[in-house]
């Protein structure tokens, strides 16, 4: 080949390569819907400090765009290149050269890895013939992932003739580095031994042991973002304990002492392992003990699947049947009325005008901006949609927020829930689709709601909702030095207990929370426990009480609007063969919108006269002349007439504030309707409006709160809670229920109203006093002492508001107790060492307790809590719920 030919080939190759490098390609990336809120300072920049509650934003940043964000990461946009982001779908479409697309891909991957993540664990324990389990074990030892072996065994379990069955299920999701646990147990009490004093007198104290299934995990997501180190403990006791009597001769008296003890059988695995996301590990195999046929070749095998679930903000709502003009995009933003207006210096300006004049957002022909309920409908060019989205993101970030939690426990066939859990965990971080499937199954009668609750709280507040039976039982027994019985009572809350402490991240979308949920699937079980006292040689007996408990304690990362499966349990203490209980938690972050303080202007002449003066009529305080502070009360009042010139007070009320009156200016105040008519320059009118705002801001204020307890069918209240969860004002929901009370489809169970000052704790209660036995003992002198306590049975509310945001918002601490049923008296007894039957009337209370802190704008109503009541037969047999609403009104003294 000649040199000329070689040179020609090299030239063609370099030309082709240059064209390939400069050629534009289009690629679409999945990014968080809050992508436009990404910092322009680069991925390693520190986050901005949180905005203090009660303070306006210090600076309103200009809206960002996808192109600016990518350019900040070093992406170059040559001629013809572009970037546009659709908040509706969370898709970023970039047209650029391949090297620049590679930079974008690397940036998006970094965003994905930096996103908060939770680690989900699904535990399945099966029982089967030894031959099958050993074959499964042999296959699993050749693979790091035992998913196929688990699938094989679950297939066997669906065939009744295979003798393979699932005997335990659990699900637990938690954050990296957080120790978490879930359990479905019978808290079994027994006396491990008998304690004696020097005179061989016995004392009985119970020891509790959880029997059932307990899973404890502490996972760590490694720096590579894909492998997980896990420390875990699995305790499994599926067989009911057997009780035996132990008889032993007590040396000092040479007499027999006798006490019961329990024999339990189960298995335990304690280990640490490393796995990839989505991998299934065969944790362990063991031979069960305590079976009827101990010689049978039966084995237990435990599988654990661990998955990384990266938290992503949910996309915006898609407009129904929207026709997009050419070159435009239609998006529906979740933005309550007043959200963007809260960024304005004056709320009297129309939103579209403010966006155009002060934010530089254009509205070409065909563009749309329309507020519908809690959604803002926008049709505009992609760049302008991006800009509006960035403004909404900023408004949400600086607005005070509350976090609304909705929790449901649903019973459904175990096979269905087990399969749905595996599918949902693999699909992503949100379990909304799984919950929707369970709702549909409930509507068909294939599943049923066991428990439902709603609770709202501010960030950083530990909130609690309890719907329980406060069960009193005999917990200890002893013989005193005077040879008299000593009885101890204890209270245990039986029902539903939910505790949560949320923290909202800077982006306003992600919530980090610690939670604890306890649910009792069955009533306490009391059995007789029999003893022999060696000192007297007499037998005695006392009750032993077991409790059935489902409990989950965890830490989660969850995005607003998302639903999480937080637990999967097989309930104990009831006939639930082939059933599981799934508990779902939905989280909504709700901005609490307060408009800037406005002074009512009843009339204005927009066009200035020849002297450059305008006329405005302001609404002023009735005691305007005194509040102004420019004159002593002893001076003549120039406002005594119904409409008096303000001429003598130019150096008084307004002049004292530095407001001048040029030639031709005037001011008149009418005390009959508290209107102030001013003719002045625009500059001075602005000063007068600011002065009136300052008066209104410093006017003494008081707060009034009205609390309602309402009862209605479960489907109705669940629907209302779903609709209200993402809203800051639940007035429509309250009105709907109060209307239902009039028609008889709902009941009003209690109403409390109280007025109090900011910073003052107030209490109101209604109900009847109930006296019950609290304690009983015999003094050293042998005198029996019976101690009672009196308790209000009804409705009690305790609250403490703090007024903030120029008097338009209340930070409220709230605590309530409502008795869902009358007190229940039950008689318990023991047989003492003298053979006497001693009876005690013990009283249980059925209560719903709420403790929380929330933010309430003036004039709003709020669903504080939703719960399933206890204590009446219809509550157990029917789908009935109760709800507590509260309204907030901030009043200015003198209005």
C-alpha positions in Angstrom: 0.0 0.0 0.0 1.4 3.4 -1.0 2.0 6.2 1.5 -0.7 8.3 -0.2 -3.3 5.5 0.2 -2.4 5.0 3.9 -2.7 8.7 4.5 -6.1 8.7 2.8 -7.3 5.8 5.0 -6.1 7.4 8.2 -7.8 10.7 7.2 -11.1 8.9 6.6 -10.8 7.0 9.9 -10.2 10.2 11.9 -13.0 12.0 10.1 -15.4 9.1 10.9 -14.3 9.1 14.6 -14.7 12.9 14.8 -18.2 12.6 13.3 -19.1 9.8 15.7 -17.9 11.9 18.7 -19.8 15.0 17.6 -22.9 13.1 16.5 -26.0 13.8 18.7 -27.9 11.0 20.4 -31.0 11.0 22.6 -31.2 9.1 25.8 -33.8 9.0 28.6 -32.9 8.6 32.3 -35.1 7.8 35.3 -34.3 10.5 38.0 -36.2 11.6 41.1 -39.2 13.8 40.4 -37.6 16.4 42.7 -34.6 16.4 40.4 -34.9 20.2 39.7 -34.2 20.7 43.4 -30.7 19.3 42.9 -28.0 21.7 44.2 -26.0 23.5 41.5 -22.9 23.4 43.8 -22.1 19.8 42.9 -22.9 16.5 44.6 -20.4 17.0 47.4 -21.8 20.3 48.6 -23.2 20.4 52.2 -27.0 20.5 52.5 -28.5 23.9 53.5 -29.5 24.3 57.1 -33.2 23.6 58.0 -35.5 26.6 57.9 -36.6 27.6 61.5 -40.4 27.3 62.0 -42.1 30.7 62.2 -39.5 32.5 60.0 -40.0 33.5 56.3 -37.5 32.3 53.8 -34.4 34.5 53.9 -33.8 34.4 50.1 -35.9 33.1 47.2 -33.6 31.2 44.8 -34.1 31.5 41.1 -35.7 28.4 39.6 -33.2 25.9 38.3 -33.4 23.8 35.1 -32.2 20.4 34.0 -29.7 22.0 31.7 -28.2 24.2 34.4 -28.0 21.2 36.8 -26.1 19.1 34.2 -23.8 22.0 33.2 -22.9 22.3 36.9 -21.7 18.6 36.7 -19.4 19.4 33.7 -21.8 18.4 30.9 -21.3 20.6 27.8 -24.2 21.4 25.5 -23.0 22.0 21.9 -25.3 23.4 19.2 -28.5 21.3 18.9 -28.1 19.6 22.3 -30.9 19.9 24.9 -32.2 18.6 28.2 -35.7 18.5 29.5 -37.2 17.0 32.6 -40.8 15.8 33.0 -41.9 15.9 36.7 -45.0 13.9 35.7 -42.9 10.8 34.9 -39.6 11.5 36.5 -37.9 11.1 33.2 -34.9 13.3 32.0 -34.5 13.3 28.2 -31.1 14.5 27.0 -29.9 15.0 23.5 -26.1 15.3 23.3 -22.9 13.7 22.2 -22.0 10.3 23.4 -19.2 11.5 25.8 -21.6 14.0 27.4 -24.3 11.3 27.6 -21.8 9.2 29.5 -21.3 12.0 31.9 -25.0 12.3 32.4 -25.3 8.6 33.0 -22.5 8.7 35.7 -24.2 11.7 37.4 -27.6 9.9 37.4 -26.0 6.7 38.8 -24.4 8.8 41.6 -27.8 10.3 42.4 -29.2 6.8 42.6 -26.5 5.6 45.0 -26.8 8.7 47.2 -30.6 8.1 47.5 -31.7 6.9 51.0 -32.2 3.1 51.1 -33.9 0.6 53.3 -33.1 -3.1 53.6 -36.0 -5.5 53.4 -35.9 -9.0 54.9 -38.4 -11.7 54.2 -38.1 -14.9 56.3 -39.8 -18.1 55.4 -39.4 -21.3 57.4 -40.7 -24.6 56.0 -41.1 -28.1 57.4 -40.7 -31.1 55.1 -39.5 -34.7 54.7 -35.8 -35.0 55.5 -35.0 -36.5 52.1 -36.4 -33.4 50.2 -34.8 -30.9 52.6 -31.4 -32.7 52.3 -31.6 -32.5 48.5 -32.4 -28.8 48.7 -29.4 -28.3 51.0 -27.1 -30.1 48.6 -28.3 -27.8 45.7 -28.0 -24.7 47.8 -24.4 -25.3 48.8 -23.4 -24.9 45.1 -24.9 -21.4 44.8 -24.6 -18.1 46.6 -28.3 -17.5 45.9 -30.8 -20.1 47.1 -33.8 -18.4 45.5 -34.4 -21.4 43.2 -34.4 -23.8 46.1 -36.9 -21.7 48.0 -39.1 -21.5 45.0 -39.0 -25.3 44.6 -40.0 -25.9 48.2 -42.8 -23.3 48.0 -44.1 -25.2 44.9 -44.1 -28.4 47.0 -46.0 -26.6 49.8 -48.8 -25.8 47.4 -49.3 -29.6 46.9 -50.9 -31.0 50.1 -49.5 -34.5 49.3 -45.9 -33.4 49.4 -45.9 -33.1 53.3 -44.0 -29.8 52.8 -45.6 -26.8 54.5 -44.7 -23.3 55.5 -44.7 -23.0 59.3 -43.5 -19.4 59.8 -43.4 -16.1 57.9 -41.9 -12.7 58.8 -41.1 -9.5 57.0 -38.9 -6.7 58.3 -37.5 -3.5 56.7 -35.0 -1.3 58.3 -32.2 1.2 57.6 -28.5 0.3 57.4 -26.9 0.2 60.8 -30.2 0.0 62.7 -31.0 -2.9 65.0 -34.6 -3.9 64.4 -36.9 -6.7 65.3 -40.3 -8.3 64.6 -42.1 -11.0 66.5 -45.3 -12.9 66.6 -45.3 -14.6 70.0 -47.2 -15.8 73.0 -45.6 -14.1 76.0 -45.6 -17.2 78.2 -45.1 -16.7 81.9 -43.8 -19.4 84.2 -42.1 -19.7 87.6 -38.5 -20.8 86.9 -38.0 -21.4 90.7 -39.5 -20.8 94.1 -37.9 -18.1 96.3 -38.0 -18.5 100.1 -37.1 -16.3 103.0 -35.3 -17.4 106.1 -38.4 -19.0 107.5 -39.1 -20.9 104.3 -42.0 -18.7 103.3 -42.4 -18.6 99.5 -42.7 -15.7 97.1 -43.8 -16.1 93.5 -42.6 -13.8 90.6 -43.2 -14.8 87.0 -40.6 -15.0 84.3 -41.8 -14.2 80.8 -40.6 -16.0 77.7 -41.7 -15.1 74.1 -42.8 -18.3 72.3 -43.4 -18.2 68.6 -41.3 -16.4 66.0 -38.8 -13.6 66.6 -36.5 -12.1 63.9 -33.8 -9.6 64.9 -31.5 -8.0 62.3 -28.8 -5.4 62.1 -27.8 -4.9 58.4 -25.1 -2.7 57.0 -25.1 -1.5 53.4 -21.5 -1.6 52.2 -19.7 1.2 50.4 -20.2 -0.5 47.0 -23.9 0.1 47.4 -24.8 -3.5 46.4 -23.7 -5.9 49.1 -25.1 -6.2 52.6 -23.6 -7.4 55.8 -26.2 -8.7 58.2 -26.2 -9.9 61.8 -29.3 -11.8 62.6 -31.0 -13.9 65.2 -34.0 -16.2 64.5 -35.9 -17.7 67.4 -38.7 -20.2 66.6 -40.9 -22.0 69.0 -44.0 -23.2 67.1 -45.1 -25.9 69.6 -47.2 -25.0 72.7 -45.3 -25.3 76.0 -46.0 -28.2 78.3 -46.4 -27.5 82.0 -45.0 -29.9 84.6 -44.9 -29.8 88.4 -41.6 -30.0 90.2 -41.4 -31.3 93.7 -38.3 -30.8 95.8 -37.6 -31.2 99.5 -36.7 -27.9 101.2 -33.8 -28.6 103.6 -34.6 -26.4 106.6 -38.1 -27.8 107.0 -37.5 -31.2 105.3 -40.9 -30.6 103.7 -41.8 -30.7 100.0 -42.0 -27.6 98.0 -43.8 -27.7 94.7 -44.1 -25.3 91.8 -45.0 -25.5 88.1 -42.4 -25.1 85.3 -42.8 -25.0 81.5 -41.1 -27.2 78.9 -40.6 -25.4 75.6 -39.2 -26.7 72.3 -37.9 -24.8 69.3 -34.9 -23.7 67.3 -32.6 -20.7 67.2 -30.2 -19.4 64.6 -27.6 -16.7 65.4 -25.3 -15.7 62.6 -23.8 -13.1 60.3 -23.6 -13.2 56.6 -22.9 -11.2 53.4 -25.3 -11.1 50.4 -26.2 -9.2 47.3 -29.4 -7.3 47.0 -32.3 -9.7 46.1 -30.3 -12.8 47.0 -31.9 -15.6 49.1 -29.8 -17.4 51.8 -30.5 -20.8 53.3 -29.9 -19.7 56.9 -30.1 -23.1 58.6 -31.6 -26.5 58.8 -32.5 -28.3 62.1 -34.5 -31.2 63.3 -37.6 -30.2 65.2 -38.1 -31.3 68.8 -41.3 -31.7 70.7 -43.1 -33.5 67.8 -45.6 -36.3 68.5 -43.4 -38.6 66.5 -39.8 -37.9 67.5 -38.4 -40.5 65.2 -40.0 -39.1 62.1 -37.5 -37.9 59.4 -38.8 -34.3 59.5 -36.6 -31.2 59.1 -37.1 -27.4 59.4 -35.3 -25.1 56.9 -35.1 -21.3 57.1 -34.6 -19.0 54.1 -33.9 -15.2 54.3 -34.2 -12.9 51.3 -32.6 -9.5 51.7 -33.2 -6.6 49.2 -32.0 -3.0 48.9 -35.0 -0.7 48.4 -33.8 2.7 47.3 -36.2 5.5 48.2 -37.5 7.5 45.3 -40.0 10.3 45.2 -43.3 9.3 43.5 -44.1 10.9 40.2 -46.7 13.6 39.9 -50.3 12.9 38.9 -50.9 12.6 35.2 -53.6 14.9 33.9 -56.6 12.9 32.6 -57.1 13.1 28.9 -54.9 16.1 28.5 -54.3 17.4 25.0 -50.9 19.1 24.9 -50.3 21.9 22.5 -47.3 21.5 20.2 -44.1 22.0 22.0 -45.8 22.0 25.5 -46.0 19.7 28.4 -49.0 19.2 30.8 -48.3 18.4 34.4 -50.4 18.3 37.6 -48.4 19.4 40.6 -49.6 18.5 44.1 -49.6 22.1 45.5 -52.3 23.2 47.9 -53.9 26.6 47.5 -51.6 29.3 48.8 -48.4 27.3 48.6 -46.7 29.5 45.9 -48.5 32.6 47.3 -46.6 32.0 50.5 -43.4 33.0 48.7 -44.9 36.4 47.7 -44.2 39.6 49.5 -47.9 40.5 49.1 -50.5 37.8 48.6 -52.9 40.2 46.8 -51.0 39.8 43.6 -52.5 37.2 41.1 -50.3 34.1 40.9 -49.8 34.2 37.1 -48.9 37.9 37.3 -46.3 37.2 40.0 -44.8 34.3 38.0 -44.5 36.4 34.9 -43.3 39.7 36.4 -41.2 38.6 39.3 -40.1 35.1 38.4 -39.6 35.5 34.6 -41.9 32.6 33.7 -43.5 33.1 30.3 -47.0 32.0 29.3 -47.1 31.6 25.5 -50.4 31.1 23.7 -52.0 27.8 24.8 -50.3 27.8 28.2 -52.4 27.0 31.3 -52.2 27.7 35.0 -55.2 26.5 37.0 -55.6 25.6 40.7 -58.0 22.7 41.3 -58.4 21.7 44.9 -54.9 20.6 46.1 -53.4 20.4 42.6 -52.0 23.0 40.3 -52.6 22.2 36.6 -49.8 23.5 34.4 -49.4 23.4 30.6 -46.4 25.2 29.3 -43.1 24.7 27.5 -40.8 22.1 29.2 -38.4 24.9 30.4 -41.3 26.8 32.0 -42.7 23.7 33.6 -39.3 23.0 35.1 -39.1 26.5 36.5 -42.6 26.2 38.1 -41.7 22.8 39.5 -38.5 24.3 41.1 -40.6 27.1 42.7 -43.0 24.5 44.1 -40.2 22.4 45.4 -38.7 25.5 47.2 -42.1 26.5 48.6 -42.5 23.0 50.1 -39.0 23.0 51.5 -39.4 26.3 53.5 -43.1 25.7 54.6 -43.8 24.2 58.0 -44.8 20.6 57.6 -46.7 17.8 59.4 -46.3 14.1 58.6 -49.5 12.0 58.4 -49.3 8.3 59.0 -52.0 5.8 57.9 -51.6 2.2 59.1 -53.7 -0.8 58.2 -53.4 -4.4 59.2 -55.1 -6.9 56.8 -55.8 -10.6 57.2 -55.5 -12.6 53.9 -54.5 -16.1 52.7 -50.9 -16.8 53.5 -50.0 -18.0 50.0 -51.3 -14.7 48.5 -49.5 -12.5 50.9 -46.3 -14.5 50.8 -46.1 -14.3 46.9 -47.1 -10.6 46.8 -44.4 -9.8 49.4 -41.7 -11.4 47.2 -43.0 -9.6 44.1 -43.4 -6.2 45.7 -40.0 -6.3 47.4 -38.3 -7.0 44.1 -40.2 -4.4 42.2 -39.1 -1.3 44.1 -39.3 0.7 47.4 -43.1 1.4 47.3 -45.7 -1.2 48.2 -48.8 0.8 47.1 -49.7 -1.7 44.4 -49.6 -4.5 47.0 -51.8 -2.6 49.3 -54.2 -1.8 46.5 -54.4 -5.5 45.7 -55.3 -6.3 49.3 -58.0 -3.6 49.3 -59.5 -5.2 46.3 -59.4 -8.6 48.0 -61.1 -7.2 51.0 -63.9 -5.8 48.8 -64.4 -9.3 47.3 -64.5 -10.8 50.8 -61.2 -12.6 50.3 -59.4 -10.5 53.0 -60.5 -8.3 55.9 -59.2 -5.3 57.7 -58.1 -6.1 61.3 -57.0 -2.7 62.4 -56.8 0.8 60.9 -55.3 4.0 62.4 -54.3 7.5 61.4 -51.9 9.8 63.3 -50.3 13.1 62.4 -47.2 14.7 63.9 -44.6 17.4 63.4 -41.0 16.4 62.6 -39.0 15.6 65.7 -42.0 14.8 67.8 -42.5 11.4 69.2 -46.2 10.7 68.7 -48.3 7.9 70.2 -51.7 6.4 69.4 -53.0 3.7 71.7 -56.3 1.9 71.5 -56.2 -0.5 74.3 -57.8 -2.4 77.2 -55.8 -1.5 80.3 -55.8 -5.0 81.7 -55.2 -5.4 85.5 -53.9 -8.8 86.6 -52.2 -10.5 89.6 -48.5 -10.4 88.9 -46.8 -11.5 92.2 -47.6 -13.3 95.5 -45.6 -13.5 98.7 -46.0 -14.3 102.4 -45.0 -11.4 104.8 -43.2 -11.7 108.1 -46.6 -11.7 109.7 -47.5 -14.8 107.8 -50.0 -12.9 105.7 -50.4 -13.0 101.9 -49.1 -10.0 99.9 -50.6 -9.5 96.5 -49.2 -7.3 93.7 -51.2 -6.1 90.7 -49.9 -5.0 87.3 -51.4 -3.2 84.3 -50.7 -4.3 80.7 -52.1 -2.5 77.6 -53.8 -5.0 75.4 -54.8 -3.8 71.9 -53.0 -1.6 69.4 -50.1 0.7 70.2 -48.3 2.8 67.6 -45.3 5.1 68.3 -43.4 7.0 65.7 -40.8 9.8 65.6 -40.3 11.3 62.1 -37.7 13.6 60.7 -38.2 15.3 57.3 -35.0 15.6 55.1 -34.0 18.9 53.5 -35.6 18.0 50.2 -39.0 17.8 51.9 -39.7 14.4 50.2 -37.9 11.8 52.3 -38.9 11.0 55.9 -36.5 9.2 58.3 -38.5 7.6 61.1 -38.3 5.3 64.1 -41.4 3.3 64.8 -42.8 0.7 67.1 -46.1 -1.1 66.5 -47.7 -3.6 68.8 -50.9 -5.4 68.1 -52.6 -8.1 70.3 -54.4 -10.6 68.1 -56.1 -12.4 71.0 -57.3 -11.7 74.5 -55.0 -12.5 77.5 -55.1 -16.1 78.6 -55.1 -16.9 82.4 -54.5 -20.4 83.8 -54.1 -21.7 87.3 -50.6 -22.3 88.7 -50.4 -24.5 91.8 -47.7 -24.5 94.5 -46.9 -26.1 97.8 -45.6 -24.1 100.7 -43.0 -26.0 102.7 -43.4 -23.9 105.8 -47.0 -24.8 106.3 -47.2 -27.9 104.1 -50.3 -26.3 102.4 -51.0 -26.0 98.7 -51.8 -22.5 97.2 -52.6 -21.3 93.8 -52.6 -18.1 91.7 -53.4 -17.2 88.1 -50.7 -16.9 85.4 -51.5 -14.7 82.5 -50.1 -15.1 79.0 -50.4 -12.4 76.3 -50.4 -12.8 72.5 -48.4 -10.0 70.8 -47.3 -9.0 67.3 -44.6 -6.4 67.6 -42.3 -4.6 65.1 -39.6 -2.1 66.0 -37.7 -0.5 63.2 -36.2 2.5 61.5 -37.3 3.4 57.9 -36.6 5.8 55.1 -39.8 6.5 53.2 -40.8 9.1 50.6 -44.0 11.2 50.9 -47.0 9.5 49.5 -45.4 6.1 49.6 -46.8 3.0 51.3 -44.6 0.4 53.0 -45.2 -3.1 54.1 -43.7 -3.0 57.6 -44.7 -6.4 59.0 -45.9 -9.9 58.0 -47.1 -12.1 60.9 -48.9 -15.3 61.6 -51.2 -14.3 64.5 -51.0 -16.3 67.7 -53.8 -17.2 70.1 -56.6 -17.6 67.5 -57.7 -19.9 64.7 -55.8 -18.4 61.8 -54.6 -21.5 60.0 -53.6 -20.6 56.4 -53.8 -16.8 57.2 -51.3 -14.1 57.7 -51.6 -10.5 58.9 -49.9 -7.8 56.8 -49.3 -4.3 58.2 -48.9 -1.4 55.8 -47.8 2.1 56.6 -48.5 5.1 54.4 -46.6 8.4 54.9 -47.7 11.9 53.7 -45.7 15.1 54.1 -48.1 18.0 54.3 -47.0 21.6 53.9 -49.0 23.9 56.2 -49.7 27.0 54.1 -50.0 30.4 55.7 -50.5 33.5 53.6 -48.6 36.6 54.3 -50.3 39.1 56.7 -52.6 41.3 54.6 -54.3 44.5 55.5 -57.8 44.6 54.0 -58.1 47.4 51.4 -61.8 47.9 50.8 -61.3 50.5 48.0 -58.4 51.9 46.0 -58.1 54.4 43.2 -55.5 52.8 41.0 -54.8 55.9 38.7 -52.9 58.7 40.6 -54.3 62.2 40.2 -52.5 65.2 38.7 -50.5 65.6 41.9 -49.3 62.0 41.9 -51.5 61.1 44.9 -53.6 57.9 45.2 -56.6 57.2 47.5 -57.0 54.0 49.5 -59.4 52.9 52.2 -57.8 50.6 54.8 -59.4 48.4 57.4 -57.9 49.6 60.7 -58.2 48.4 64.3 -61.0 50.0 66.3 -58.5 51.4 68.8 -56.2 52.6 66.0 -55.5 56.0 67.6 -54.4 54.4 70.9 -52.5 51.5 69.4 -50.5 53.9 67.2 -48.6 55.2 70.2 -48.1 58.7 68.9 -50.2 60.6 71.6 -51.2 60.4 75.2 -54.7 59.3 76.0 -55.3 62.6 77.8 -55.0 64.7 74.6 -58.2 65.6 72.7 -59.2 62.9 70.3 -59.3 64.2 66.7 -61.2 61.0 65.7 -64.2 61.7 68.0 -66.5 62.5 65.1 -67.8 59.7 62.8 -65.4 60.9 60.1 -62.7 63.3 61.2 -59.7 64.8 59.3 -56.4 63.4 60.5 -54.8 66.8 59.9 -54.0 67.5 63.6 -52.4 64.0 64.0 -49.9 64.1 61.2 -47.3 64.6 63.9 -49.2 62.1 66.0 -50.3 58.6 65.0 -48.9 58.6 61.4 -46.4 61.4 61.7 -44.9 59.5 64.7 -44.1 56.7 62.3 -42.3 59.0 59.9 -45.1 59.2 57.3 -45.3 62.6 55.6 -48.3 64.3 54.0 -47.5 66.4 51.0 -49.7 69.2 49.8 -53.2 67.8 48.9 -52.7 64.7 51.0 -55.3 63.7 53.6 -56.4 61.0 56.0 -59.8 60.3 57.6 -60.7 57.6 60.1 -64.3 56.4 60.7 -64.5 54.6 64.1 -68.0 53.3 63.2 -66.6 50.9 60.7 -62.9 51.1 61.5 -61.9 52.4 58.1 -59.0 54.7 57.4 -59.2 56.7 54.1 -55.9 58.0 53.0 -54.9 60.2 50.0 -51.1 60.2 49.6 -48.2 59.2 47.4 -47.7 55.5 46.6 -44.5 55.5 48.7 -46.4 56.8 51.8 -49.4 54.5 51.2 -46.9 51.5 51.3 -45.6 52.8 54.7 -49.1 53.2 56.1 -50.0 49.6 55.0 -46.8 48.4 56.7 -47.7 50.3 59.9 -51.1 48.8 60.0 -49.6 45.3 59.5 -47.3 45.9 62.4 -50.3 46.9 64.6 -52.1 43.7 63.5 -49.0 41.6 64.1 -48.7 42.8 67.7 -52.3 42.7 68.6 -52.9 40.3 71.5 -54.3 37.0 70.3 -56.1 34.0 71.8 -56.8 30.5 70.4 -59.9 28.4 70.5 -59.9 24.6 69.8 -62.9 22.4 69.3 -62.4 18.6 69.5 -64.9 16.1 68.1 -65.1 12.3 68.6 -67.0 10.6 65.8 -67.9 7.0 65.0 -68.8 5.6 61.6 -68.5 2.4 59.5 -64.9 1.5 58.7 -65.1 1.8 54.9 -66.4 5.4 55.2 -63.7 6.5 57.7 -60.9 4.8 55.8 -62.0 6.6 52.7 -62.1 10.0 54.5 -58.6 9.3 56.0 -57.2 8.5 52.6 -58.6 11.7 51.1 -57.5 13.9 54.0 -54.0 12.4 54.5 -52.3 14.7 52.0 -54.2 17.9 52.8 -53.6 20.6 55.4 -57.2 21.4 56.0 -59.7 18.6 56.7 -62.7 20.8 57.1 -64.6 19.1 54.3 -64.0 15.7 55.9 -65.3 17.0 59.2 -68.4 18.6 57.6 -69.1 15.3 55.8 -69.1 13.4 59.0 -71.2 15.9 60.9 -73.7 15.7 58.1 -73.6 11.9 58.4 -74.4 12.4 62.1 -77.6 14.2 61.1 -78.7 11.3 58.9 -77.8 8.6 61.4 -75.0 7.0 59.5 -72.4 8.3 61.9 -72.4 9.1 65.7 -71.1 12.0 67.6 -69.6 10.6 70.8 -68.0 13.8 72.3 -67.3 17.4 71.8 -64.9 19.6 73.7 -64.1 23.3 73.2 -61.5 25.3 75.1 -59.9 28.7 74.6 -56.4 29.6 75.8 -53.5 31.9 75.3 -50.3 31.2 73.4 -47.9 29.3 75.6 -50.4 28.2 78.2 -51.4 24.6 78.8 -55.2 24.1 79.1 -57.3 21.1 80.0 -60.9 20.2 79.5 -62.7 17.0 80.4 -66.2 15.5 80.5 -67.3 12.2 82.0 -68.2 10.4 85.2 -65.9 9.4 88.1 -65.3 5.7 88.6 -63.7 4.3 91.7 -61.8 1.0 91.6 -59.5 -1.1 93.7 -55.9 -0.1 93.2 -54.0 -2.0 95.9 -54.5 -4.0 99.0 -52.1 -5.2 101.7 -52.0 -5.9 105.4 -50.0 -3.6 107.6 -47.4 -4.8 110.1 -50.1 -4.4 112.8 -52.2 -6.9 110.9 -54.7 -4.4 109.7 -55.9 -4.8 106.2 -55.6 -1.7 104.0 -57.7 -1.3 100.8 -56.6 1.4 98.5 -58.8 2.7 95.7 -58.4 5.2 92.9 -60.9 7.4 91.2 -60.6 8.0 87.5 -62.6 10.2 85.1 -64.3 8.0 82.5 -65.2 10.0 79.4 -63.3 12.4 77.3 -60.3 14.5 78.3 -58.2 16.9 76.2 -55.0 18.6 77.2 -53.3 21.1 74.8 -50.7 23.9 74.7 -50.6 26.2 71.6 -47.9 28.5 70.5 -48.8 31.2 68.0 -46.3 31.7 65.1 -46.1 33.1 61.6 -47.5 36.5 62.3 -50.5 35.0 64.1 -51.7 32.8 61.3 -50.4 29.5 62.7 -50.4 27.5 65.9 -47.8 25.0 67.0 -49.9 22.7 69.1 -49.0 20.1 71.7 -52.0 17.8 72.1 -53.0 14.9 74.4 -56.4 13.2 74.7 -58.0 10.2 76.4 -61.3 8.9 75.3 -63.0 5.9 76.9 -64.5 3.7 74.1 -66.5 1.5 76.5 -67.6 1.5 80.2 -65.1 0.1 82.7 -65.0 -3.7 82.9 -64.8 -5.4 86.3 -63.5 -8.9 86.6 -62.9 -10.9 89.7 -59.6 -12.7 90.2 -58.6 -14.9 93.1 -55.8 -16.8 94.7 -55.8 -19.7 97.2 -53.4 -18.7 100.0 -51.2 -21.0 102.1 -54.0 -21.3 104.6 -56.4 -22.6 102.0 -58.5 -19.4 101.9 -59.9 -18.2 98.6 -59.1 -14.5 98.3 -61.0 -12.6 95.6 -60.2 -9.2 94.1 -62.5 -7.0 91.9 -60.1 -5.7 89.3 -61.2 -3.0 86.8 -60.1 -2.7 83.2 -60.5 0.5 81.2 -61.0 0.7 77.4 -59.3 3.8 76.2 -58.0 5.6 73.1 -55.0 7.8 73.9 -53.4 10.3 71.5 -50.2 12.2 72.2 -48.7 14.4 69.4 -47.6 17.8 68.3 -48.9 19.3 65.1 -48.9 22.6 63.2 -52.3 24.1 62.4 -53.0 27.2 60.3 -55.7 29.5 61.5 -59.2 28.5 60.6 -58.4 24.9 59.7 -59.7 21.5 60.9 -57.5 18.4 61.3 -58.1 14.7 61.5 -55.9 13.9 64.5 -56.4 10.2 64.8 -58.3 7.2 63.5 -58.5 4.0 65.4 -60.5 0.8 66.0 -62.2 1.0 69.4 -62.3 -1.8 72.0 -64.6 -2.9 74.8 -67.9 -3.7 73.0 -69.1 -6.8 71.1 -69.9 -4.8 68.0 -66.4 -3.5 67.9 -65.0 -7.0 67.6 -67.6 -8.4 65.2 -68.2 -5.4 62.9 -66.0 -3.0 60.9 -66.4 0.1 63.1 -63.9 2.9 63.5 -63.7 6.1 65.5 -62.0 9.4 64.6 -60.9 12.5 66.5 -61.0 15.9 64.7 -59.9 19.3 66.0 -60.5 22.8 64.7 -58.2 25.8 65.3 -59.2 29.5 65.3 -56.8 32.3 66.2 -58.7 35.4 67.4 -57.3 38.9 67.7 -58.5 40.5 70.9 -61.0 43.3 70.2 -62.2 41.9 66.8 
